Every structure is written in structure tokens, then in C-alpha cells.
Amino acid sequence: MKVEKLEKIVPEVVQKLAKLESGELLAAELDWCWGSFKYDNNPAGVVEKGQEALALLKEAKRNNSKAVSKKLVESLEKALN
């Protein structure tokens, strides 16, 4: 997990998830986990919710290629690995 990259991508991911029909709850959970991570430096929640967000974004991209940018998916993948 690359914290510097996550700092840039998490707000974008949260914003995109909030716009997707099935992503509002996950957006709130990821946002909360990110705030928690900045407080206690425990990455477990960010990694878990980040993986869930990645799966949801990939599915949304498969269903509608214009719904999610390829760059967003790739950036999140790089930040989580």
C-alpha cells in the first residue's frame, strides 16, 4: 500500500463511488476508513474497503465503459499494491 498515492486517489474514488447507484454506502465506509487510517496508521480498513471499491469500479466500467475512467481504476490498483 502506497500512502502517498492513496492520499491523492481516495478522495477521487469516494467521489466517484458516491455518484454510482450501488456505491454510496461504500463511499462513506471508505471515507471513514481513510480518516481512521490517518489517525491510527492501521491500514486494514483502507485496504479492505479499497479492494471492495476497486471491484465495484471495475464492474461499473464493464457495464458502462464511460462510467469510470481507466486511469482511476489503474491508479487505485497501483496505490493498493
Backbone torsions as a table, in degrees:
resi	resn	phi	psi	omega
1	MET	NA	129.4	-178.8
2	LYS	-108.1	105.6	-173.9
3	VAL	-60.7	-41.0	-177.8
4	GLU	-61.1	-42.6	-179.7
5	LYS	-70.7	-36.8	179.0
6	LEU	-64.6	-36.4	179.1
7	GLU	-58.2	-34.2	-179.4
8	LYS	-82.7	-38.0	-170.2
9	ILE	-89.5	-30.7	-176.1
10	VAL	-57.8	-46.3	178.6
11	PRO	-60.1	-37.4	178.0
12	GLU	-66.4	-41.9	-180.0
13	VAL	-64.9	-44.5	179.3
14	VAL	-60.2	-43.7	179.9
15	GLN	-62.9	-43.4	-179.8
16	LYS	-67.6	-42.7	179.2
17	LEU	-61.3	-38.6	-179.4
18	ALA	-63.3	-27.8	179.9
19	LYS	-81.7	-23.5	179.5
20	LEU	-79.2	143.0	-177.8
21	GLU	-56.1	-45.1	-175.0
22	SER	-93.8	10.4	-173.2
23	GLY	-110.0	-0.3	-174.5
24	GLU	-61.8	-46.2	-178.9
25	LEU	-65.3	-44.1	179.1
26	LEU	-63.4	-36.1	177.4
27	ALA	-60.8	-45.6	179.6
28	ALA	-65.0	-41.5	-179.9
29	GLU	-65.5	-43.7	179.2
30	LEU	-64.5	-41.2	178.1
31	ASP	-61.2	-43.5	179.5
32	TRP	-64.8	-44.9	-179.6
33	CYS	-63.0	-36.9	178.8
34	TRP	-65.3	-43.9	176.6
35	GLY	-62.1	-40.3	177.5
36	SER	-63.8	-42.2	179.0
37	PHE	-61.7	-42.6	179.7
38	LYS	-63.8	-27.2	179.8
39	TYR	-81.3	-48.1	-171.9
40	ASP	-113.3	-2.4	179.9
41	ASN	58.1	25.4	174.9
42	ASN	-98.3	110.4	-172.5
43	PRO	-82.8	-0.9	-173.2
44	ALA	-54.9	-49.7	-177.9
45	GLY	-67.1	-40.8	-179.7
46	VAL	-64.3	-42.4	180.0
47	VAL	-65.2	-46.8	-179.1
48	GLU	-61.0	-52.0	-178.5
49	LYS	-70.4	-30.9	176.2
50	GLY	-64.1	-40.7	177.6
51	GLN	-66.0	-41.3	177.6
52	GLU	-62.7	-42.1	179.4
53	ALA	-64.1	-41.3	179.1
54	LEU	-60.5	-45.0	178.9
55	ALA	-62.1	-43.0	-179.6
56	LEU	-66.1	-40.8	179.4
57	LEU	-66.1	-40.8	178.1
58	LYS	-63.3	-41.6	178.9
59	GLU	-64.6	-42.9	178.7
60	ALA	-62.8	-37.9	178.5
61	LYS	-66.9	-38.8	177.6
62	ARG	-63.8	-40.6	-178.5
63	ASN	-73.2	-35.0	-179.6
64	ASN	-149.2	102.8	-173.0
65	SER	-59.6	-21.0	-179.7
66	LYS	-92.9	-5.8	-177.7
67	ALA	-71.0	-35.2	-176.3
68	VAL	-135.1	134.9	-179.5
69	SER	-77.2	147.2	178.2
70	LYS	-62.1	-37.7	-179.2
71	LYS	-61.8	-40.7	180.0
72	LEU	-62.5	-46.2	179.9
73	VAL	-62.4	-47.5	-179.0
74	GLU	-64.2	-40.1	179.2
75	SER	-63.9	-41.4	179.2
76	LEU	-66.9	-41.1	178.0
77	GLU	-59.7	-46.2	-179.8
78	LYS	-63.6	-40.2	-178.5
79	ALA	-67.6	-34.2	-178.1
80	LEU	-80.8	-23.1	-178.4
81	ASN	-93.2	NA	NA
